Amino acid sequence: MQTNAYDAMTDQLINNLERQLTNIFSKSMSWDEIDGFFTAIHSSPYRVPMDEVLSEVFGEHFTSDKVDADYMPILAPIFELWNNIGDRLSTDDIFLPCLTGSDEACHRWALGFFQGTNYFNDEWHAFLDRDDAGAVVPLFAFKHEFDKDISLRPYKEKPISHEQRNKLLQYLSVAVTQIYQHFEPQRKLNALKEQKSQVISRDEPKIGRNDPCYCGSGKKYKKCCLNSG
Protein backbone atom coordinates (compact mmCIF):
# COMPACT_ATOMS: atom_id res chain seq x y z
CA MET A 1 0.00 0.00 0.00
CA GLN A 2 1.46 3.33 -1.04
CA THR A 3 1.64 5.96 1.67
CA ASN A 4 0.86 9.59 1.03
CA ALA A 5 2.70 12.63 2.33
CA TYR A 6 0.40 12.90 5.33
CA ASP A 7 1.46 9.45 6.54
CA ALA A 8 5.07 10.63 6.84
CA MET A 9 4.14 12.92 9.75
CA THR A 10 4.11 10.51 12.69
CA ASP A 11 2.44 11.22 16.04
CA GLN A 12 5.85 10.99 17.68
CA LEU A 13 7.29 13.70 15.44
CA ILE A 14 4.28 15.92 16.03
CA ASN A 15 4.37 15.51 19.81
CA ASN A 16 8.14 16.04 20.02
CA LEU A 17 8.01 19.25 18.02
CA GLU A 18 5.00 20.57 19.91
CA ARG A 19 6.76 19.90 23.21
CA GLN A 20 9.92 21.70 22.06
CA LEU A 21 7.94 24.68 20.84
CA THR A 22 6.08 24.93 24.14
CA ASN A 23 9.09 24.48 26.42
CA ILE A 24 11.74 26.54 24.61
CA PHE A 25 10.01 29.14 22.47
CA SER A 26 7.28 30.85 24.46
CA LYS A 27 6.46 33.29 21.64
CA SER A 28 6.53 30.80 18.78
CA MET A 29 3.54 29.44 16.93
CA SER A 30 2.11 26.12 18.03
CA TRP A 31 2.45 23.07 15.80
CA ASP A 32 -1.13 23.50 14.56
CA GLU A 33 -0.58 27.18 13.75
CA ILE A 34 2.62 26.35 11.86
CA ASP A 35 0.83 23.69 9.79
CA GLY A 36 -1.88 26.19 8.84
CA PHE A 37 0.63 28.99 8.25
CA PHE A 38 2.82 26.84 5.99
CA THR A 39 -0.26 25.68 4.08
CA ALA A 40 -1.21 29.27 3.27
CA ILE A 41 2.36 30.19 2.29
CA HIS A 42 2.59 27.19 -0.06
CA SER A 43 -0.74 28.23 -1.58
CA SER A 44 0.37 31.84 -2.05
CA PRO A 45 0.88 33.19 -5.57
CA TYR A 46 4.23 34.54 -4.40
CA ARG A 47 7.39 32.99 -3.00
CA VAL A 48 8.06 34.02 0.58
CA PRO A 49 11.73 34.00 1.71
CA MET A 50 12.37 31.32 4.32
CA ASP A 51 13.94 33.76 6.78
CA GLU A 52 10.66 35.70 6.81
CA VAL A 53 8.72 32.47 7.29
CA LEU A 54 10.88 31.42 10.24
CA SER A 55 10.67 34.89 11.78
CA GLU A 56 6.89 34.51 11.83
CA VAL A 57 7.14 31.02 13.30
CA PHE A 58 9.59 31.80 16.10
CA GLY A 59 8.89 35.48 16.66
CA GLU A 60 10.38 38.76 15.57
CA HIS A 61 13.70 38.22 17.36
CA PHE A 62 14.66 35.23 15.19
CA THR A 63 17.38 35.90 12.61
CA SER A 64 18.53 33.20 10.22
CA ASP A 65 22.14 34.45 10.21
CA LYS A 66 22.44 34.07 13.98
CA VAL A 67 20.77 30.76 14.76
CA ASP A 68 21.03 30.03 18.47
CA ALA A 69 21.89 26.50 19.58
CA ASP A 70 18.36 26.13 20.96
CA TYR A 71 16.98 26.32 17.44
CA MET A 72 19.12 23.57 15.93
CA PRO A 73 17.17 20.50 17.17
CA ILE A 74 13.89 21.99 16.02
CA LEU A 75 14.82 23.35 12.60
CA ALA A 76 15.09 19.91 10.98
CA PRO A 77 11.50 18.87 11.84
CA ILE A 78 10.28 22.36 10.91
CA PHE A 79 11.81 21.98 7.45
CA GLU A 80 10.43 18.44 7.26
CA LEU A 81 6.96 19.80 7.95
CA TRP A 82 7.48 22.54 5.33
CA ASN A 83 8.42 19.99 2.66
CA ASN A 84 5.68 17.62 3.76
CA ILE A 85 2.99 20.26 3.33
CA GLY A 86 4.30 21.08 -0.15
CA ASP A 87 4.07 17.39 -1.03
CA ARG A 88 0.58 17.09 0.43
CA LEU A 89 -0.71 20.03 -1.57
CA SER A 90 0.91 19.08 -4.87
CA THR A 91 0.55 15.29 -4.90
CA ASP A 92 -2.09 14.01 -2.48
CA ASP A 93 -5.64 13.60 -3.75
CA ILE A 94 -7.04 14.83 -0.44
CA PHE A 95 -5.33 17.45 1.72
CA LEU A 96 -5.46 16.75 5.44
CA PRO A 97 -4.20 19.16 8.09
CA CYS A 98 -1.57 17.56 10.29
CA LEU A 99 -2.98 18.32 13.74
CA THR A 100 -2.34 17.61 17.39
CA GLY A 101 -5.11 16.03 19.44
CA SER A 102 -6.14 19.25 21.21
CA ASP A 103 -9.73 20.48 21.09
CA GLU A 104 -8.32 23.82 19.92
CA ALA A 105 -6.14 22.29 17.16
CA CYS A 106 -8.44 23.24 14.28
CA HIS A 107 -8.90 26.73 15.67
CA ARG A 108 -5.15 27.26 15.95
CA TRP A 109 -4.64 25.81 12.46
CA ALA A 110 -7.08 28.33 11.02
CA LEU A 111 -5.39 31.21 12.86
CA GLY A 112 -2.07 30.17 11.33
CA PHE A 113 -3.60 29.91 7.87
CA PHE A 114 -5.09 33.39 8.01
CA GLN A 115 -1.77 34.79 9.21
CA GLY A 116 -0.22 33.29 6.09
CA THR A 117 -2.77 35.00 3.82
CA ASN A 118 -1.33 38.36 4.89
CA TYR A 119 1.43 37.74 2.33
CA PHE A 120 -1.13 37.89 -0.49
CA ASN A 121 -3.85 39.95 1.14
CA ASP A 122 -5.20 41.65 -2.00
CA GLU A 123 -5.34 38.41 -3.99
CA TRP A 124 -6.94 36.64 -1.02
CA HIS A 125 -9.77 39.15 -0.71
CA ALA A 126 -10.31 39.05 -4.46
CA PHE A 127 -10.63 35.28 -4.17
CA LEU A 128 -13.20 35.63 -1.38
CA ASP A 129 -15.30 37.87 -3.63
CA ARG A 130 -15.72 35.06 -6.15
CA ASP A 131 -19.13 33.40 -6.44
CA ASP A 132 -17.59 29.95 -5.95
CA ALA A 133 -15.57 30.83 -2.84
CA GLY A 134 -18.18 29.39 -0.48
CA ALA A 135 -15.98 26.37 0.19
CA VAL A 136 -13.83 28.50 2.52
CA VAL A 137 -16.64 28.61 5.12
CA PRO A 138 -14.97 25.94 7.34
CA LEU A 139 -11.84 28.12 7.54
CA PHE A 140 -13.87 30.92 9.09
CA ALA A 141 -15.84 28.46 11.21
CA PHE A 142 -12.68 27.15 12.85
CA LYS A 143 -11.19 30.65 13.12
CA HIS A 144 -14.20 31.89 15.11
CA GLU A 145 -14.91 28.68 17.04
CA PHE A 146 -13.95 30.28 20.38
CA ASP A 147 -14.79 33.88 19.50
CA LYS A 148 -15.96 36.11 22.38
CA ASP A 149 -18.68 37.31 20.04
CA ILE A 150 -21.04 34.34 20.13
CA SER A 151 -22.72 35.47 16.91
CA LEU A 152 -19.48 34.74 15.01
CA ARG A 153 -19.16 31.17 16.25
CA PRO A 154 -20.26 28.42 13.86
CA TYR A 155 -22.04 26.67 16.74
CA LYS A 156 -23.17 28.03 20.09
CA GLU A 157 -21.48 25.28 22.08
CA LYS A 158 -17.70 25.08 22.42
CA PRO A 159 -15.88 23.01 21.65
CA ILE A 160 -17.98 21.77 18.77
CA SER A 161 -18.91 18.12 18.73
CA HIS A 162 -16.67 15.39 17.32
CA GLU A 163 -19.11 14.74 14.47
CA GLN A 164 -19.37 18.42 13.56
CA ARG A 165 -15.59 18.78 13.64
CA ASN A 166 -15.01 15.84 11.33
CA LYS A 167 -17.55 17.18 8.87
CA LEU A 168 -15.93 20.62 8.86
CA LEU A 169 -12.51 19.01 8.37
CA GLN A 170 -13.79 17.25 5.27
CA TYR A 171 -14.98 20.56 3.87
CA LEU A 172 -11.71 22.16 4.93
CA SER A 173 -9.70 19.75 2.80
CA VAL A 174 -11.83 20.73 -0.19
CA ALA A 175 -11.37 24.44 0.56
CA VAL A 176 -7.58 24.22 0.82
CA THR A 177 -7.34 22.25 -2.40
CA GLN A 178 -9.50 24.85 -4.15
CA ILE A 179 -7.36 27.72 -2.85
CA TYR A 180 -4.10 26.01 -3.84
CA GLN A 181 -5.34 25.24 -7.35
CA HIS A 182 -6.81 28.72 -7.82
CA PHE A 183 -3.45 30.42 -7.28
CA GLU A 184 -1.37 27.77 -9.06
CA PRO A 185 -1.20 29.51 -12.49
CA GLN A 186 -0.19 32.81 -10.87
CA ARG A 187 2.28 31.01 -8.61
CA LYS A 188 3.99 29.34 -11.58
CA LEU A 189 4.08 32.59 -13.56
CA ASN A 190 5.63 34.53 -10.69
CA ALA A 191 8.18 31.77 -10.10
CA LEU A 192 9.16 31.92 -13.80
CA LYS A 193 9.51 35.71 -13.66
CA GLU A 194 11.70 35.44 -10.59
CA GLN A 195 13.86 32.80 -12.21
CA LYS A 196 14.36 34.95 -15.33
CA SER A 197 15.18 37.96 -13.17
CA GLN A 198 17.87 36.01 -11.33
CA VAL A 199 19.41 34.85 -14.62
CA ILE A 200 19.54 38.42 -15.95
CA SER A 201 21.05 39.63 -12.69
CA ARG A 202 23.81 37.01 -12.83
CA ASP A 203 24.58 37.87 -16.46
CA GLU A 204 25.10 41.57 -15.76
CA PRO A 205 28.81 42.47 -15.53
CA LYS A 206 29.99 43.68 -12.15
CA ILE A 207 31.36 47.22 -11.88
CA GLY A 208 34.82 47.50 -10.38
CA ARG A 209 35.56 50.10 -7.74
CA ASN A 210 37.92 51.92 -10.09
CA ASP A 211 35.71 51.65 -13.19
CA PRO A 212 33.84 54.69 -14.53
CA CYS A 213 30.53 55.05 -12.71
CA TYR A 214 27.50 53.81 -14.62
CA CYS A 215 25.63 57.09 -13.96
CA GLY A 216 27.80 58.92 -16.50
CA SER A 217 29.35 61.40 -14.07
CA GLY A 218 32.88 60.63 -15.29
CA LYS A 219 33.98 59.82 -11.76
CA LYS A 220 35.22 56.45 -10.59
CA TYR A 221 32.50 54.18 -9.20
CA LYS A 222 34.05 54.20 -5.71
CA LYS A 223 34.00 58.02 -5.68
CA CYS A 224 30.45 58.27 -6.97
CA CYS A 225 27.42 56.00 -6.60
CA LEU A 226 29.24 53.37 -4.53
CA ASN A 227 29.84 56.02 -1.92
CA SER A 228 26.38 57.60 -2.13
CA GLY A 229 24.73 55.11 0.22
C-alpha positions, 0 to 999 in steps of 0.5 A: 500500500502506497503511503501519502505525504500525510502518513510521513508525519508521525504522532511521535514527530508531532508531539516532540516538536509541539513539546519543544515549541512549548518548552523553549520558544514561548512566543513561537507558533504552536504546531497547529498554527505552523501547519496552517501557516505553511499551508497558506504560504505554499498556496500563495501566488508569491514565494516568501523567503524562508527567513521571513517564514521562520521569523513569523514562526519563532517570533520577531527576534529570530534571525537566520544568520544568527541561529542560536543552539536552541533552534538547531534541534527543532529546525530539521523537523520544521523543514520536514513539515514545510516539505511535507505540506508542499508534497501534500498540496501538490501530490495528495488527492485529499489534503489533510491538516496535520494536527495535534489532538487538542480540542483547539487544534483546528482553531489554531490551524485556522489562525495560522492559515489566516496569518499566512494569507497576509502575504497575499492579502489583495489576492486573497480578498479578491478570491473571497469575492468570487461566487464559488468561494463558499468552500472557505466557510470551514476556515472561518468556522474554525477561526471563530470557534472560540470567539468572544462574540457568540454570533461569530461562532459556527455553533453556540457550544464550544468546543464543537462536537466530534461529528461536527468537527469531522464534517468541517474538516472534510470541507476544509480539505476541499477548501484548501485544495480549491485555494491552492489550485486557484493560485497555481497559475499565478504562482507558476508565472511569478516563479518563472519571472523570478527565475528569469530575473535572477538569470539576468542579474547574474549575467550583468557584468559587475562594476569594479571600484575603479571603473567609470561610474554607470551614472555617466558622471565621469567619476570612478565608481568608488567616488560616486554611486558606490559612496552615495549610500 
